[in-house]
């Protein structure tokens, strides 16, 4: 199976679109809210926490599907891939990655969620153009959710390779006009699974191909 022809980010992209739709509605309701300062932080925090809770479920689904596709790349049957996915991709797997500091984003998803909620509440108290602050917060929040959907895809792929006994993987770019210089230099390079470098930037869509020795 050709790794370049496998749409490893299919579930990821579907999740990003769904989360964006939900968040546009949720942040839009903030513009219509009539709250006082006492309820401001509570209202804003509720929007972020609800969105984060829904994202967690989507990340589980994204990781589960990416894991299966990666197993198929390793030569496993669909039945075996699903069986291993049920063991390898769990709620604990998702929670740990959301709690840890991520090497691509540079922060913990959980802590950054609370920080973004606090910053928006403070901005709404201080700024006159509240709708502009809400739009800006929505943009940053959507970027965070989208990046983590990519991250969960990548984490699941590496976990699948390890579970399949693959020791090395080849770095492959999309070979299009969007490939950055650093990713271009990595194209075709082979790394040991435990030493695969983190993605060099947000939005990176480079993939890994299992290397059998």
C-alpha positions in Angstrom: 0.0 0.0 0.0 1.4 3.4 -1.0 1.6 5.7 2.0 1.2 8.8 -0.1 -2.1 7.6 -1.5 -3.6 6.8 1.9 -5.6 9.8 3.2 -4.3 9.5 6.7 -5.8 12.9 7.6 -9.3 12.2 6.3 -10.9 11.8 9.8 -8.8 14.7 11.0 -10.2 17.1 8.3 -13.7 16.0 9.0 -13.3 16.6 12.7 -11.8 20.1 12.0 -14.8 21.1 9.9 -17.3 19.8 12.5 -15.5 21.6 15.3 -15.3 24.8 13.3 -19.1 24.7 12.7 -19.8 24.1 16.4 -17.5 26.8 17.5 -18.9 29.4 15.2 -22.3 28.8 16.7 -21.0 28.8 20.3 -18.9 32.0 20.0 -21.7 33.6 18.0 -24.0 33.1 21.0 -21.4 35.0 23.1 -22.0 38.0 21.0 -25.7 37.9 21.9 -25.2 37.2 25.6 -26.2 39.9 28.1 -24.1 39.1 31.1 -22.7 41.2 33.9 -19.1 41.1 35.1 -19.9 38.5 37.8 -21.1 36.0 35.2 -18.6 36.9 32.5 -15.8 34.5 33.3 -18.3 31.7 34.1 -20.0 32.1 30.7 -16.8 32.3 28.7 -15.2 29.4 30.5 -18.3 27.3 29.9 -18.0 27.9 26.2 -14.3 26.8 26.1 -14.8 23.8 28.4 -17.8 22.5 26.5 -15.9 22.9 23.2 -12.9 21.1 24.7 -15.0 18.2 25.9 -16.5 17.7 22.5 -13.1 18.0 20.9 -11.8 15.2 23.2 -14.3 12.8 21.7 -13.5 13.8 18.2 -9.8 13.4 18.9 -10.5 9.8 20.1 -12.3 9.1 16.8 -9.5 10.7 14.7 -6.8 8.7 16.5 -8.8 5.5 16.2 -9.2 5.8 12.4 -5.6 7.0 11.9 -4.3 4.0 13.9 -6.2 1.6 11.8 -4.9 3.1 8.5 -1.4 3.0 9.9 -1.8 -0.7 10.8 -3.0 -1.4 7.3 0.2 0.3 6.0 2.1 -2.2 8.2 0.4 -5.1 6.5 -2.1 -6.0 9.1 -5.6 -7.1 8.2 -8.6 -4.9 8.9 -9.8 -7.3 11.6 -6.4 -7.3 13.3 -6.1 -3.5 13.0 -9.4 -2.9 14.6 -8.6 -5.3 17.4 -5.3 -3.6 18.2 -6.9 -0.1 17.9 -9.4 -1.0 20.6 -6.4 -1.8 22.9 -4.1 1.0 21.8 -6.4 3.9 21.4 -8.2 4.5 24.7 -9.6 7.4 26.7 -6.4 7.3 28.8 -4.3 7.7 25.6 -6.3 10.8 24.6 -6.2 12.3 28.1 -2.5 11.9 28.5 -1.8 13.7 25.2 -4.1 16.5 26.2 -2.4 16.9 29.5 1.2 16.7 28.3 3.1 19.6 26.8 3.1 19.1 23.1 6.3 19.6 21.2 4.6 21.2 18.2 2.3 23.7 20.0 4.6 24.1 23.0 1.8 23.9 25.5 -0.6 21.7 27.3 -4.1 21.5 25.7 -5.8 21.5 29.1 -3.9 24.5 30.5 -4.1 26.5 27.3 -7.9 26.0 27.2 -8.2 27.7 30.6 -5.7 30.4 29.7 -7.6 31.3 26.5 -10.9 31.5 28.4 -9.3 33.8 31.0 -7.8 36.0 28.3 -11.1 36.4 26.4 -13.0 37.3 29.6 -10.4 39.9 30.4 -10.5 41.3 26.9 -14.3 41.5 27.0 -14.1 43.5 30.3 -11.5 45.9 28.9 -12.3 46.4 25.2 -15.1 48.4 23.7 -15.3 46.3 20.5 -16.3 43.0 22.2 -17.4 41.3 18.9 -13.9 41.8 17.5 -12.4 40.2 20.6 -14.8 37.3 20.3 -13.9 36.8 16.6 -10.2 36.9 17.4 -10.6 34.4 20.2 -12.6 32.1 17.9 -9.8 32.2 15.3 -7.1 31.3 17.9 -9.3 28.6 19.4 -10.1 27.0 16.0 -6.3 27.0 15.2 -5.6 25.2 18.5 -8.4 22.6 17.9 -7.2 22.0 14.3 -3.6 21.6 15.2 -4.4 19.0 17.9 -6.5 17.0 15.4 -3.4 16.8 13.3 -1.3 15.9 16.3 -3.6 13.1 17.3 -3.4 11.7 13.8 0.4 11.7 14.0 0.5 10.2 17.5 -1.8 7.4 16.6 0.3 6.6 13.5 3.4 6.3 15.5 1.7 4.2 18.2 0.4 1.9 15.5 3.9 1.5 14.0 5.3 0.6 17.5 2.5 -1.8 18.2 3.1 -3.5 14.8 6.8 -4.0 15.7 8.1 -1.4 13.1 11.4 -0.1 14.2 11.9 2.6 11.6 9.8 5.0 9.5 10.4 7.1 6.4 9.5 10.8 6.5 7.4 11.8 3.4 6.3 15.3 2.4 3.2 16.0 0.3 5.6 17.2 -2.4 3.5 20.2 -3.2 4.1 23.9 -3.2 3.3 24.2 0.5 6.2 22.1 1.7 8.5 24.2 3.9 12.3 24.1 3.6 12.9 22.0 6.7 10.3 19.4 5.7 11.7 19.3 2.2 15.1 18.4 3.7 13.5 15.6 5.7 11.7 14.1 2.8 12.9 10.5 2.4 14.9 10.4 5.6 14.5 7.3 7.8 14.3 7.6 11.6 14.0 5.1 14.4 10.5 5.2 15.7 11.6 6.5 19.1 13.7 9.2 17.5 11.2 10.7 15.0 11.5 14.5 15.3 8.4 16.5 16.1 6.7 18.4 13.3 8.6 21.6 12.6 5.6 23.8 12.4 1.8 24.0 12.9 -0.3 22.6 10.1 2.5 20.2 8.9 1.0 17.3 6.8 4.1 15.2 6.3 3.4 11.5 6.9 5.4 8.5 7.9 5.9 5.2 5.9 6.8 2.1 7.9 10.2 0.7 7.0 10.6 -3.1 7.3 14.1 -4.3 7.7 
